[in-house]
Amino acid sequence: QVQLVESGGGLVQAGGSLRVSCAASGSIFSINAMGWYRQAPGKQRELVASITNDGTTTYADSVKGRFTISRDNAKNTVYLQMNSLKPEDTAVYYCNANSTTYDAMWLQRAYWGQGTQVTVSS
């Protein structure tokens, strides 16, 4: 099993910045791609950003130029730096990691964090 613990969410004013972090732990054999998703009330969960092992990144059009995803492989941690925040960014942000465990080193599964609330006021 893999556990993902998120931190850094909170309340900020429009135009402000926030950085959320996600640390993975447990019986990890390998971690491949990691990413951040978000879900606002009444809306479907959407991909915000992702990053592969070699550092290739993907961003949703709505956050390009404002958000930056990064990872520290030594700490099994992924970060999302959010700048120029808008009220539309308000959502629960979920960490995701595609990983294998020692009991199934050949099988990749998707693991999710519990979510952290990000609220942007106008």
BAVEX-620096 format. One record per residue (C-alpha): x negated, y negated, z negated; residue in three letters. Coordinates in nm, 4 decimals. Layout:
         xx         yy         zz   res
          X          Y          Z   ALA
...
***
This chain:
         xx         yy         zz   res
     0.0000     0.0000     0.0000   GLN
    -0.1066    -0.3580     0.0703   VAL
     0.0002    -0.6540    -0.1393   GLN
     0.0042    -1.0103    -0.0080   LEU
     0.0101    -1.2983    -0.2564   VAL
     0.0895    -1.6469    -0.1291   GLU
     0.0188    -1.9785    -0.2972   SER
     0.0104    -2.3495    -0.2224   GLY
     0.3716    -2.4216    -0.1355   GLY
     0.5515    -2.7211    -0.2779   GLY
     0.7239    -3.0523    -0.2147   LEU
     0.5638    -3.3213     0.0010   VAL
     0.6781    -3.6362     0.1763   GLN
     0.6964    -3.6645     0.5533   ALA
     0.3539    -3.7322     0.6987   GLY
     0.1777    -3.5556     0.4155   GLY
    -0.0377    -3.2440     0.4137   SER
    -0.0280    -2.9071     0.2462   LEU
    -0.2369    -2.5909     0.2603   ARG
    -0.0908    -2.2503     0.1879   VAL
    -0.3029    -1.9430     0.1187   SER
    -0.2423    -1.5694     0.1318   CYS
    -0.4712    -1.3116    -0.0276   ALA
    -0.4421    -0.9429     0.0590   ALA
    -0.5238    -0.6649    -0.1862   SER
    -0.4592    -0.2949    -0.2417   GLY
    -0.5700     0.0245    -0.0693   SER
    -0.6829    -0.1580     0.2420   ILE
    -0.8910     0.0234     0.4979   PHE
    -0.8806    -0.2507     0.7578   SER
    -0.6950    -0.5731     0.8334   ILE
    -0.6365    -0.6679     1.1921   ASN
    -0.4215    -0.9665     1.2885   ALA
    -0.2848    -1.1997     1.0187   MET
    -0.0258    -1.4709     1.0497   GLY
     0.2364    -1.7008     0.9063   TRP
     0.6095    -1.6952     0.9708   TYR
     0.8795    -1.9261     0.8392   ARG
     1.2535    -1.9152     0.7917   GLN
     1.4805    -2.2122     0.7324   ALA
     1.8353    -2.1786     0.5947   PRO
     2.0731    -2.0543     0.8621   GLY
     1.7935    -1.9845     1.1085   LYS
     1.5998    -1.6796     1.2208   GLN
     1.2467    -1.6115     1.1067   ARG
     0.9947    -1.7473     1.3547   GLU
     0.6227    -1.7125     1.4136   LEU
     0.4279    -2.0216     1.3108   VAL
     0.0701    -1.9121     1.3743   ALA
    -0.1422    -1.5991     1.3993   SER
    -0.5104    -1.5143     1.4095   ILE
    -0.6928    -1.2022     1.5268   THR
    -1.0126    -1.0437     1.3965   ASN
    -1.2247    -1.2293     1.6501   ASP
    -1.0649    -1.5639     1.5674   GLY
    -0.8183    -1.5970     1.8542   THR
    -0.5272    -1.8128     1.7408   THR
    -0.1671    -1.8580     1.8495   THR
     0.0677    -2.1417     1.7485   TYR
     0.4334    -2.2185     1.7890   ALA
     0.4899    -2.5155     2.0185   ASP
     0.6530    -2.7086     1.7360   SER
     0.3361    -2.7077     1.5232   VAL
     0.0586    -2.7351     1.7818   LYS
    -0.1808    -3.0155     1.6989   GLY
    -0.0559    -3.0375     1.3397   ARG
    -0.1186    -2.6944     1.1859   PHE
    -0.4409    -2.4932     1.1746   THR
    -0.4703    -2.1264     1.0814   ILE
    -0.7956    -1.9748     0.9562   SER
    -0.9150    -1.6656     0.7709   ARG
    -1.1910    -1.5590     0.5360   ASP
    -1.2560    -1.1908     0.6004   ASN
    -1.4820    -1.1561     0.2956   ALA
    -1.1887    -1.2572     0.0742   LYS
    -0.9136    -1.0938     0.2830   ASN
    -0.7437    -1.4312     0.2855   THR
    -0.5615    -1.6318     0.5512   VAL
    -0.4899    -2.0047     0.5288   TYR
    -0.2511    -2.2440     0.6977   LEU
    -0.3435    -2.6120     0.6891   GLN
    -0.0343    -2.8219     0.7575   MET
    -0.0785    -3.1885     0.8481   ASN
     0.1663    -3.4582     0.9566   SER
     0.4489    -3.2631     0.8001   LEU
     0.8047    -3.3285     0.9126   LYS
     1.1388    -3.2537     0.7443   PRO
     1.1952    -2.9954     1.0175   GLU
     0.9033    -2.7962     0.8729   ASP
     1.1025    -2.7251     0.5568   THR
     1.1317    -2.3481     0.5195   ALA
     1.0162    -2.0443     0.3302   VAL
     0.6763    -1.9489     0.4675   TYR
     0.5841    -1.5801     0.4800   TYR
     0.2403    -1.4275     0.5150   CYS
     0.1960    -1.1266     0.7415   ASN
    -0.0917    -0.8823     0.7831   ALA
    -0.1232    -0.5916     1.0236   ASN
    -0.3272    -0.3404     0.8280   SER
    -0.4233     0.0228     0.7793   THR
    -0.4613     0.1954     0.4423   THR
    -0.6798     0.4774     0.3128   TYR
    -0.3935     0.7263     0.3287   ASP
    -0.3385     0.6540     0.6979   ALA
    -0.6458     0.4933     0.8467   MET
    -0.5220     0.5506     1.2007   TRP
    -0.1780     0.3952     1.1482   LEU
    -0.1270     0.0199     1.1520   GLN
     0.1654    -0.1256     0.9584   ARG
     0.2996    -0.4752     0.9086   ALA
     0.2925    -0.6032     0.5506   TYR
     0.4690    -0.9129     0.4201   TRP
     0.4285    -1.1501     0.1303   GLY
     0.7136    -1.2662    -0.0921   GLN
     0.7294    -1.6096     0.0676   GLY
     0.6482    -1.9571    -0.0586   THR
     0.8795    -2.2577    -0.0333   GLN
     0.7632    -2.5638     0.1579   VAL
     0.9901    -2.8668     0.1350   THR
     0.9261    -3.1885     0.3271   VAL
     1.1295    -3.4906     0.2212   SER
     1.2069    -3.7933     0.4358   SER
***
